[in-house]
Structure formats: C-alpha cells, structure tokens
Amino acid sequence: MRKTMLTLLTICLVSFSSVAQQVAFEEYDLDNGMHVILHQDNSAPVVITSVMYHVGAKDEQPDRTGMAHFFEHLLFEGTKNIGKGEWFKIVSSNGGNNNANTTDDRTYYYEVFPSNKVELGLWMESERLLHPIIKQGGVDTQNEVVKEEKRLRVDNQPYSRFLENVKLHMFKKHPYKGTTIGKMEHLDAATLEEFLAFNKKYYVPNNATLVVAGDINKKDVKKMIQDYFGSIPRGNDIVRNFPKEDPITKTINAKAYDPNIQIPAITAAYRTPSMKTRDSRVLDMLSSYLSGGRSSVLYKKLVDTKKMALQVGAINLSQEDYGTYVLFALPQGDNKIQDVLAEMDVEIKKVQAELISEKDYQKLQNQFENNFVNSNSSVEGIANSLARYHLLYGDTNLINTEIDIYRSITREEIREVARKYLNSNQRLVLEYLPESDKK
C-alpha cells in the first residue's frame, strides 16, 4: 500500500511539474518592427531586460569576419548619454549584472536588476540601440580586447580549433564555414565606415526582440517600452539569401594540427538539417543515447569497458540554417584513433539496424523532461528562451510546446533518422593531431 501511495504521489508531482512549467507571456510589435515579449513572475524582486538581435557570424562579409562578435564588445563602449567605461559601473552600482554573447545566428545582450530598476535596464538597452558611440578610439580599444580573448580562448587552449576545422570542411558555400571570433587581420583591416555600416544595417528595431521578464507591472512596462523604443526609426529590411550546400556523397578525409595538444583526437561529422526541423530534435535524442553521461552507450563501451578512450562524445550542433552532428574521441594509451572510430561506427550501425530498448527510450524521455524543467527554472533562462524561440524559430510558444515534440519522438524515428544522416559516405573524418606529427 505504501509503495502504491508513493507511486501515486510521484505521478501527481510529475503532472504538477508539467503544469507548473507552462510559461505565460504576452507579445506584440512596436510600429517600428521591434518585437516585444513580456513575462510576469512576481515570485522574486528581480527583472531581466534583454535584447536579441538577428545578427551573427554568418552575416559577415567573407573578408570581414569577426564583426558580429566584435560588436558584442563595442556596444559596451558607451553611448550619447552613457560615458566611456560607465556601462558596467551603472549596472553594478544599481545592484545588477549584465553580459552578452554571440553565435553564428544571433547576438544577445541582457541585464539582471532588482525589479525597481526595470526602467534603468530599458533605458540602457534603448541607448545601445539609438545612441551608440562608434569612434576609432573605441574600435582600437576593443580590437585589443578581442585579440586578448582570442589568445586566451583559442590560440593557447588545447583542442580549441577542433570545431573550427570541422566547420571549415563541412561548409564550402554557407558562411557557417567561418568562426564566431573571426580573423584578427580582417578586424585590423576594417575601416570605421565599415563598422558604422554594420551597425546601421543590423542594429535596428525591426531586427531585434526585446524581452522583459520577472517582477514587473505589465501596464507600466509597456509605457516605458513605448517611451524608450517607440520613436527609434525602423531600419531597412534585411534580406538573407545564403548559398545552399551541395550534399556530401563521399567521405571527406582531412587532418588538422594543434600545437597545444599531445593526445590526438578523431571526429566523424555529418551535415544535418536546421534546428527548426523535427529531425534535428531526433538527433538531439540520439546524442543523449550515445553519450549523455557515464551510463551512455559510447562512454560505457569505450571509456569504462574497453578503456580505449579518455573521452568520447556525440553532439548535435544545431543551428538556424544547418546542423552538424559530431562524433569525437580521444584515444587512451596505445589505441589508434582509427580503431576508436571503428568502435563508434559499430554503435551507429546498431542504432541504424535495431530499435533502442524500451528502457533506454524511457531514460531519454526522462532526461528531456528534466532538461525542460531546468530550462524554465529561472527567469533569466526563460528570458533567453523566449527571445530565442521567437527570433530563430518563429514560434515563441515553443518554450511550452517543444517538449511535446520530444515526447512524441518514437524509437522507430530514432532508427530512421540515424539511417538518413549518419552514413559513412556523408561525412567528414578529421584527424586532429599534435603539431609535432606534422611532416
């Protein structure tokens, strides 16, 4: 009887959790095209003001890479009404914190403030959009900052160019072939006029999604938004027409060298569809099955049992236009990278030939339910998700419904998607080697 009661209690808690995770929001457009999303949560006196711009590394000119990431830094330099070096001081002195990040597809800025400072956050983001100071002095300062970041995160870190080399071979036409941080010589060569033109083209209200989430009064916040953002002029519409990649029909074999490593790595990478597709979500589940934790298939086989690898993984790098599915491993001891790859291929072929077990399938469902709950567990996370789902997926309510897609994925779909995309004639095999191995 006690066991039955505990089971019923568990069911009730899971059911309650699913209901509790529904995120209420309101969205609308300003006359200038800026999309606004409001999420009210008065459980804690905290507010997030954030703006996601639909601009990333893929929007750069081939000889001016790094522009989008550079602007992530440059637009903290100051504005007409915020002095140079004052941005972070204003935020911290008002009990807040802030940050920004850039991907190939978008750039995201946000502030976390006590809720009585919501107007300050909105004013600061409107200043970034309407009155940025873009002068040669600021460009020169941030150029050095970006170079130092590149030295720390890329040039002097082991395996830091791994993904860069995967993308270089996976994409021949689409701008995903580049890196987010770009090439320093391109930034050095850029003129002030080019920086101004980039800002004018992409930092416009009709290319932005504003999210205000947390302890807010929506009526008051709507007025603030209209006051601070409503008069900003609409920019020209941005038209994207990136070239399509030709299908990969035979194995691409390549090598890359890293002066910061002693242990080689092996990867098999496959080009996959946009993150907006159902197939991309199926590949997410397949990644978790293969390498989601110490009990996963590849980890148990190659690290625990056979002790052939120090590290192994399967990652679905999903992006707006394409995805890249990456298998990778670092061999242990005298094991050869090709032998480790062969063992990974055995598991891929198993997934293509057989249904995963019902037990493993239920484990996947539990993992994705847990991920869903965690992603909506903080107001900061909710704000990011609301902006991302609207700007990149075109459906804000995916914050509530995407889990239903994962719930509906079947074992048969996992097998069929593996058959569709993870074939040896459709991939890159990259040997990532120590510089000392270069002949």
N, C-alpha and C positions, 0 to 999 in steps of 0.2 A: 504493500500500500504506500509506504514511504517513497519507494522508487517511482511509483506511478505519479505521486504528487510532485516529486521533483521534475519528472518529465513534463508534466503539465505546466509547471512553473517556468521551465525553460522555454517551452513553446510560447507561453504568454509574453515572456521577456523579449524573445526574438520578434514576435509580432509587434509588440510595443515599440521596439527599436526601429523597425521598418517604418512605422507611422511617424515616430518622433523625428526621423531623419528627413522628412519632407521639408524642403526649404521654400518658404514663402518669399516671393519677390514681386516687385512691380517694375515694369519697364516702359519706356517711351522715348520718342525722339524730340530733340530740340529742332527749331526751324532751320538751324544751320547744319543739321545732319548728325550731330553728336548723339550717340545712343546712351541712354541713362538707365541704370538698373539700381533699384533701392531694395535693401533687405533690412528689415527692422528686427532687432533682437535686443530687448531691454534687460536681459539677464545679467549683464555686467556693464559698467560705465565706460565702455571702450567703443571707439569708432574707427573704421578704416575708410580712408579716401584713396581711391586708386584710379589710374587711367591706363588702359591698354591700347597701344597704337598698332595698327595693322602694318607694321614695317619691321623687317628683319633682314638678315644677311642675304637672303635670296633677292632682295630688291636693289642690291648694289650693282654698279657698273663693274664689268669684269676687271678693269684696271684701277678700280677704287674700292677694293674690298675692305671690310672693317668699319665702314661708315656707320652702320646701324648701331653696332656696339659702341663706337666712339661717341655717338650722340647720347647714349645712356650715361656717359661721364660728362659730356659737355654741357648738358642741360641742368647740371647742378652748379654750374659756374656762377650763376646769378641772373637777375632779370632787371628790368627797369626800376623796380621797387624793392628788390632784394639784392643787397650789395654782394660783391665778390667775397666768397668764403663765409657768407652769413647763413646759407640754407640750412646746414646741419646744426648750427648754433640755435637758430629759431626753433627747429624741431625739438632738440634736446631740452632747451630751456622751458619748453611748454609741456614737458613730461612725455614726449613722443619718441618714436624711432621711425626710420624710413629706409627704403632701399629701392633697387631697380635691377632688372635683369633682361637679357636679350637672347633670343633664339633665332633660328633661320626664318621664322614666320612672324614674330611679333616682339614688341618691346613693352615692358610693364614697369610702371612707377607706382609706389604706394607709400602712404603714411599711416601709422597707428598712433592715435591720440586718445587722451581722455575725452569722453563724449562731449564735454562742454567746449572742446576746441574744434568741433567739426567745421565751423566756418573758416577757421585758420587753414585747415587742410584743403578746403575747396579753393580758397583764395590763392594758396601757393600753387596748386595744380593749374589754375587759370593763368597765373603769372608765367608758368613754364610754357604754356601754350601760346599766350598772347604777347608777352614781352620778353622773350629770351634775349640775353646779351651774347651775341656771337661775334667776337672780335679775334684778331690774330693772336693777341696775348693769351686769351683763354684756350684757343686751339693749341698753341705751343705748350701750355701747361699740361693740358690733358693728353697731349701726344706723349709726353714723358711718362705720365701716369699709366697709360695703356701699354707702353713699351715695358715698363716695370712689371705690370701684370702678366704680360706675355712671357717675360723671363722667368717669373716665379711659377706660373701655372703650366707653361708649355715647354719652354726651352730647357728648363732644369728639372723637369719631373719625369720619372720613368714611365714609359708607355703612354705619354701624353699625346703623341702624334698617331696613336693607333687608329682612332676613328677618322682622323684627317686623311689617312692613307686609304682607308676603306671607302670613304666618300669619293675620293679622287678617282678611283677605278669604277665605282658603281654608277657614277653620273658623268656622262660625257657632254650632255647638252644643257640639262637643267642646272640652275645656279646652286643647287644643293651640293654640287661638287666642291664648293669652297668651304671655308671655316668661318665661324662667327667672329672670331677675333681678327681675322683678315691678315693681310700682309703689311708690315710696317712701311715698306717702301711706297706702297700705294697711299697711305696716310701722309707720309712725308711729301709726296708729290702733289697732294690735293691743295687747291687754292682756296682762299677764303670765300670766293664767289661760289665754289662748288659746295662748300658746307652750307652756305646760305640757301642755295638752290635745293639741297636735300631737305633742309628744314621746311622750306616753303611748300614743297611737294607733299611731304608725308606727315608733318606735324600740323594737321588741320582737323577741325572738329568732326568732319564727316569721315575721317579715318580713325576715329577714336571711340572707345567705350568707357564711360565713366561709371564706376560702381561706388556707392556709399553704403556701407554695411555696419550694423551694430546698434548701439543705443541712440536712436535718432527719433525725432518727430518728423514724419514724412512731409507734412504740410510746410513746416519751417524750412526743411532741407530743399524742397522743390523751389521755394522762393530764392534761397541762396544760390542754387544752381542756375536759375534763370538770370539772377543779377550778375553772377560772375562769368558765366559761359554763354549766355544767350546772345550777347552782342558780338561775339567773335565771328568774323566773316567765314563763310563756307569756303573751302578750297576747291580746286578743280578735282573732278572725279578721277580716281586712279584706275587705270586700265592695266591689267596684268595678262600677258599672253606668253607665258614661258614655253619654250620648246619642249616637245614630248620626247621621252627617251625611247630608243629602239629596244625591243625585247632582248634579253640575254639568251642566246641559244646554244652557247658552248662555254665551258668553264674558262674563266679568266684566271690565269696564274700570275701572281705578282709577288715581289719582295719589297720590303722597306727596312730601313736600318735606323737604330736609335742608339746614340752614344751613352745614354743613361741607364742601359739595361745590361744584364749578364745572362738572364734566362730568356730564351726565345719564346715567342707566342705564335699560335696558329689560329686563323679565323676562317670561317666559311660564311659568306654574306650573300643574302638574297634580296633582290629588289621586290618590294611588296606595295600594296595599294595604300591610298590615303587613309589617315586615321579616322576619317569620317565613315568608312565602309564597315560593314558587318564583318568582312573577312579580317580586317585589322584587329577587331576585338577577339576573334577566334585565335589569332596569332598571339595575342596577349595571354590567353589562357594556356596555349601551348608552351609559351615561355615559362610560365609558372610550373607547369607539369614537369618540364625538363630540368629547370634549375632554380626553382623557387624555394630556397632553403636547403638545409642539410639532409632532409629526407627526400629530396627530389631525385629523379632518375639519374641524371648525369653526375650529380655530386656523390650519390651513394656508390655508383659504379666506378667512376674514375678517381675520386679522391679517397673515399673510405675503403672500398673493397679491393680494387686492383692497385691502388696507390700509384697510378700513372700520371696524375696531375696534381699540381699545387692548388690550382684554381681552375674553375670551369664555369661557363655560363651560356645562357641563351637569352637574348634580349630583343624585343620588338621595338625598334626605334621608330615610332610612328610620328609622321609629320603631316602638314596640311596637304601637300601635293603627292608625295610618295612616302613610303616607309622603307626601312632597311632592317631585315631580320639577321641578327648576328649570332653565330656560334663562336665561342672562343675558348682557349685553354692554354695554360702554362704547364709544360711537362715537368715531371719530377724525376730527379736522378738521371739515369741513362736512357730514359724513354725518349723516343724520337717524336717530333711534332706530327709527322705523317701517321704514326701509329695511333696517336691520341685522336687525330681527326677520323681515322678509320673506325675507332670505337664510338665516336659521336655519331658517325654515319649509320652505324648499326642501329642505334636507338631511333634515329629519324626514320629509317626503313621500317622499324617495328610500328611506329605510330602511323605510317602510311599503309601498313598492311593489316593492322589489327585495331580494334577499339580499345581505348584505355579502359581499365577496370572501373566498375561502378564505384568502388571505394575511392579510387583516385579522382574520379569525376566529382563525387560529393566533397572531397577535400578541396578541389578547385573552387567549387561553389562557395564553400565556407570562407576561403581566402578572399574571394572577390566581394562577398558580403562584408567582411571585416574591413577591406580597403575602402568600400563605400562609406561605411560608418565613420572611419577615421578621417576621410577626406572632408566630411561635413561636420567635424567635431569642433572646429574653431571658426570664429568669424573671419579671421584672416584667410583661412583656407577657402571658406565659402566665397569671399570676395574675389579671390583669384579664379575659382572655378566658374563663377557667374560670368566674369569677363571673358574667359577663355571659351566657354561653350557658346557664347553669343558670337564672338569675333571670328573664331576659327571654324566652328561647326554650324553656325547659323541657327542654333536652337538652344536658347538659354535653359529651357526646362530639362535638358539632358542632365542637369545637376540632380534631378529627381528620377529620371527615367532611364538613364544609361544602364543602371544596374539591371533593369528588366531585360535589356539586350543580352547581358552576360548570363542571366538566369535562363534565358531561352536557348542558349547555345547547347547543342547536343554532342554526344560522343561521336556520332557519325559526321557531324560538321568538322570536328577537330581532325578526324582522319582525312576528310576530303580536302580541307584547306592545306594540310601538310602535303598531300599529293599534288595539289595545284601549284604551290610556290616553292617547296623545298626539294628541288631536284638538282642533281649534280651538274646537269648541262645548263642550269640557270643561275649559276653562282660565281662569285669571286672566291678564290682560295689565296689568302695572303699570308705569307711567312713574314713575321715581324721579328727581326733579328738584331743581335748586338752589332754595333758599328764595327767591332773587331772582326766580324765574319765577312765583311765586305772585301771583295777582291779587286 
